[in-house]
Amino acid sequence: MPVIEVEHLHKRYGDKIAVDDVSFTVEQGEIFGVLGPNGAGKTTTVECVQGLRRADGGTVRVLGLDPVRDRAEVRHRVGAQLQESQLPDKLRVREALDLYRSFYRNRADIDALLTDLGLAEQRNTAFHKLSGGQKQRLSVALALVGRPEIAILDELTTGLDPQGRRDTWDLVDSIRDRGVTVVLVTHFMEEAERLCDRLAVIDAGRVVAIDTPAGLLARVGSEHRVHFRALDPLDDEVLTALPEVTSVRRSGDEVTVTGPEEVLQAVLGVLAERKIRYGGLRVDQPTLDDAFVSLTGRGARATTLPTDERSS
């Protein structure tokens, strides 16, 4: 059985619909992504899953439980790293974990948790002296201190530098290795592609697709885009005549050639054959951004929701 079942979930704030008929399931042991732009309804959805918000319609089951009616039991079995969480400035890392650990019946070994999450040297460091990445690791540690069966991680890497983001991705993998099912809420397409087994793409409060990252990419085809600057005269017909080329577009001296994976070698071959010099060569492969645009008809820009929704 799925560990999370959401069916026809609805949530509104006044006359604004934040979540509109959302349905999905999460299987045990997977990293399930909830992907979409800021304001799409992602955070509201997972807050209904956690029982932090009461849905206006639909049903939610978490480990077979109603997260509102059985909230106390769900709290013991589901850990959460919230999008916005703060601790008292002077509270030390070990003190925070001791406090949160006392709330649960199944309690993790704090020393082992500190070591696993790379916080052993910061055990006596006050919260306000931690770096952004260390604060994120602490928030994950707090989510795991009750040895949950499910961990919900909401916008885990927002505000981190690229290296901190990649370090945190390794951390998410290690959580799954513990046997914990992970629900990852994110608006970073690269993050979703790197980590998630399956994704629910949410836009304007609705699920527009549920699939693996590879499945979503397959929806936009396998076309690659080759970009370069032609440093010698180049007739477009030289490129369009190649069987691997599906389109050629120019912007000034910048040439963009589209085609399947083999298009790069075909373009380079004809340029070499005709002794045409080029510069600034780069190749773009289909991305989840492309899939999102294909599914929604627009880019992953932010939308506006009432203050109660904050961000999602």
Phi, psi and omega in degrees: 000147174298150177275339175227131176231120178240125182230119172053046182288133176231140174208133179226158175237103185064236180264007180260122177274116181269323180227125190232094173063049181272130177224137173191165173233155176237128182269152180300133174086359181263163166259110184254123182263140170247106193245137176169170182289166174302135180088005184280344183108010184294309183295319177301319180300310184286334174291328172292323177298321181281347184086010178282336175230144178269124180292151175273347179190160180090181180230149176227133173232130179236114184055036180079004184252154170276116186294344175270307181294321184253037188301321182298317179291318178300320181299327179285338188249351180235123175260149183221136168253110186281156180299321178233113178215137180228148174242160175304138186307320187269358178290129182275158185303310181296322179296318180297318180291321176300318180296309182294324180299328182292344182280346190246154177274328175258112191245130179285157173285114187295317181299318178295320180296317178300318180293314182298326184263009176070031182242010185301321182284346181257013186302330181253015181271136177291149184305317186290348179264359179282149173286169179302317180294322179293323177296321178294320178295323177295319180297324176292318178301319179294327178288336184259353188293340177265014180050060185286160172274334179229137174240128177254120184243114188252112179051054189298326188252010178299132178088355179270152175285168185305320180292318177298323179295316181291324175299321180290326176299319177299323179297318179297318177301320182292330177295315178298323179297338176284354183093011182268131172285135184243130169252116186250116178264125184205155169246006178270113183297317181298320179298315180297317181294322182289323192254326198271140172283319176219159183225140164255115179272119182247132178219128179053039175083002182237148173280120180260344177192147170228122184191173170287159175305318179296322179295320178294320179295325180296335181290338179259008178083180184250020184289139175253155178240123179256122180248138174199164174257125177279117181269352175232160178305135182219120177277131180303330183296335176298324181274316183294339179286344181287133182295338181279350186264128177258337177198155176227131180227144180239145170220096189067233178266003177276128180247132176240121181245130182247142178178184179289183185306328184284356187295327182299309182296325179295317180294312180299323180296315182288327176294318179294318181299322182264007177055042178264120180282152181211164177212170177062035183289133171208157182233128175254129174260161178302140182234171175295333173301316177298318179297320180297315179298318180297322183282327187250344182080011179205169177285168182277063180271163180284149172241170186253132175233165180299166182302326180302327181282334181061272176211154182207000000 
